[in-house]
Amino acid sequence: MSAAGGSIVSIGLPGTFYKLSAKENDKMTGMLRADGKLRIPPGQHVVKVLNDMGGTKGAGNVPSWRLKIYGQVEHSLVLDLNQLKSLDRVSITCDVHCVTGWTLLHARWSGIRLGSLMTHAKVKKDARFVIFEAPEGYTSNIPFKEALKENVILADSFNGNSLSLAHGAPIRALVPDLYFWKSVKWLHGIKFTVEDEPGYYENVGYSNTADPWTEDRYQ
């Protein structure tokens, strides 16, 4: 289905995506980030809207919501939403890349750096992995070194608005430099571990490392 300046496409997941035209996309191909990586990783096509990607939704912004930080830490934490939002806030603009082949540019997010929580919890030196936990036992994993990046945050705002339930309210992880399934929605737990614990998608054939610039999509 065509539309002015692009096309409406289905990519085998819930919803449709307003994709840039090939000409518009080609103009951006070859653009570099500040770190020298391609702005649009190999095999990706730019879309203009972040659609609902499905999943088992959490309860949303309810008084009973808590975030548990535990595992290889000196101080386990259980924070309600007000306590979490009282921590130092940041706003970042970044690109996000889905394993299915779409990239959203200039996405604006606000929240709390994961590194700030790590400081409060005093993560132990032997921690090597971070496990994000969501409803129905859903998890995903990232290396500890990825969690240290300043662009890895716990987001509660997207493009100037409070995060919607479809996009992970009240809090979602945001890990921009890995494929987007690592940015777990409806977050309610963060566990620090010595051993790796591959999550749902990692156990059904998706890559454990999920690097968009090497097209590390599947095992």
C-alpha positions in Angstrom: 0.0 0.0 0.0 1.6 3.3 -1.1 1.5 6.6 0.8 2.9 10.0 0.1 6.7 9.9 0.6 6.8 6.2 1.4 4.8 3.1 1.8 2.6 1.4 4.4 4.1 -2.1 5.0 3.5 -5.2 7.1 6.5 -6.9 8.5 5.0 -10.0 10.0 4.4 -8.5 13.4 1.4 -6.7 14.9 0.6 -3.4 13.2 1.8 -1.7 10.0 4.8 0.6 9.6 5.1 3.9 7.6 8.3 3.1 5.7 10.4 5.8 4.0 10.6 5.5 0.2 13.7 3.8 -1.2 14.9 7.2 -2.4 14.6 8.8 1.0 16.2 5.8 2.7 19.1 5.8 0.2 19.8 9.4 1.1 20.5 8.3 4.6 22.5 5.2 3.8 26.2 5.9 4.5 25.6 8.5 7.2 27.8 7.9 10.2 27.2 8.2 13.9 29.7 10.1 16.1 31.4 6.8 16.9 32.0 6.0 13.2 29.3 3.4 12.9 26.7 3.6 10.1 23.6 5.5 11.2 21.4 2.9 9.5 22.9 -0.6 10.1 23.1 -3.1 7.3 19.7 -4.6 6.2 17.6 -1.9 7.9 15.0 0.4 6.5 13.9 3.6 8.2 10.3 3.9 9.5 8.6 7.1 10.8 6.4 5.7 13.6 7.1 3.3 16.5 4.2 0.8 16.4 2.9 -1.6 19.1 5.1 -4.7 18.7 2.9 -6.9 20.8 3.8 -8.9 23.9 2.2 -9.7 27.2 1.4 -6.3 28.7 1.9 -5.4 32.3 -0.6 -3.7 34.5 0.7 -0.3 33.6 1.0 2.7 35.9 -0.7 1.3 39.0 0.1 1.9 42.7 1.2 -1.7 43.2 4.0 -1.5 40.6 7.5 -2.1 41.9 10.9 -2.5 40.4 13.2 -5.1 42.0 16.9 -4.8 41.6 18.8 -7.8 43.0 21.3 -10.5 42.4 25.0 -9.7 42.5 24.5 -6.4 44.4 25.4 -5.2 47.9 22.0 -3.6 48.4 18.9 -5.2 46.9 16.3 -2.5 46.1 12.5 -2.5 45.6 11.4 0.9 44.3 7.9 2.2 43.6 7.4 4.5 40.7 7.8 7.7 42.7 11.0 6.5 44.2 12.4 5.6 40.8 11.4 8.9 39.3 13.0 10.8 42.2 16.4 9.7 40.9 18.4 11.9 38.6 16.7 12.1 35.2 18.2 12.2 31.7 16.8 12.8 28.2 18.4 11.3 25.2 17.8 11.2 21.5 18.8 8.0 19.7 18.0 5.6 16.9 16.5 2.2 17.6 16.8 -0.9 15.4 14.4 -3.9 15.2 15.7 -7.3 14.3 12.8 -7.5 11.7 14.6 -4.8 9.6 13.1 -1.4 10.7 15.0 1.5 12.2 13.4 4.5 13.9 15.6 7.6 13.9 15.6 10.6 16.3 13.6 8.9 19.0 13.4 11.0 22.2 13.3 9.2 25.5 13.5 10.3 29.1 14.1 8.3 32.3 16.8 7.2 34.6 20.2 5.8 33.6 20.6 2.2 34.5 24.1 3.2 35.7 22.5 5.3 38.4 20.6 2.4 39.8 23.7 0.3 39.6 25.5 2.9 41.8 22.7 2.9 44.4 22.6 -0.9 44.5 26.4 -1.2 44.6 26.7 -3.9 42.0 29.4 -6.5 42.9 32.6 -6.7 40.9 31.9 -10.2 39.7 28.6 -9.3 37.9 28.9 -9.9 34.2 25.4 -9.9 32.9 22.1 -7.9 33.4 18.8 -9.8 33.1 15.7 -7.7 32.5 12.4 -9.2 33.8 8.8 -8.6 32.6 5.4 -10.2 33.1 4.7 -14.0 32.5 8.4 -14.9 33.0 9.7 -13.0 30.0 13.3 -12.0 30.2 16.2 -10.7 28.1 19.9 -10.4 28.8 22.7 -7.9 28.1 26.3 -7.9 29.0 27.3 -5.8 32.0 29.6 -3.6 29.8 26.5 -2.7 27.7 24.6 -1.7 30.8 27.4 0.8 31.7 26.7 2.9 28.5 25.3 6.4 29.2 22.5 5.8 26.6 21.1 2.8 28.4 18.2 4.0 30.5 14.9 3.0 32.2 12.5 5.0 30.1 9.1 6.4 31.2 8.7 9.0 28.4 8.8 8.7 24.6 8.8 11.7 22.2 7.7 14.1 25.0 4.8 12.0 26.3 4.4 9.6 29.1 5.2 6.1 27.9 2.0 4.3 26.7 1.0 0.8 27.9 1.6 -0.5 24.4 5.2 0.7 24.6 6.0 -0.6 28.0 4.5 1.7 30.7 5.3 2.5 33.3 8.9 1.6 32.7 10.8 -0.1 29.9 14.5 -0.7 29.3 16.2 1.2 26.5 19.3 -0.4 25.0 19.8 1.5 21.7 22.9 -0.2 20.5 21.4 -3.7 20.4 18.4 -5.0 18.5 15.2 -3.6 20.1 13.9 -6.8 21.7 16.7 -6.3 24.3 14.8 -3.1 25.3 12.4 -5.0 27.5 8.9 -3.5 28.0 6.8 -3.6 31.2 9.9 -3.9 33.3 9.5 -5.1 36.9 12.9 -6.7 37.7 16.6 -6.3 37.0 18.9 -9.0 38.1 22.7 -8.9 38.0 24.4 -12.3 37.5 27.8 -13.9 37.1 26.6 -16.4 34.5 24.7 -15.5 31.4 20.9 -16.3 31.4 19.6 -16.1 27.8 16.0 -15.0 27.7 12.8 -15.8 25.8 13.9 -14.8 22.3 17.5 -15.9 22.8 16.1 -19.4 23.6 14.0 -19.7 20.4 16.8 -18.9 17.9 17.5 -15.2 18.1 21.1 -14.0 18.6 22.4 -13.7 22.2 24.5 -10.7 21.3 22.1 -8.9 18.9 24.6 -6.4 17.3 22.8 -4.5 14.5 26.0 -3.5 12.8 27.1 -7.1 12.2 23.5 -8.2 11.4 23.7 -10.6 14.3 20.0 -11.4 14.2 19.8 -15.2 14.7 21.8 -18.0 16.0 
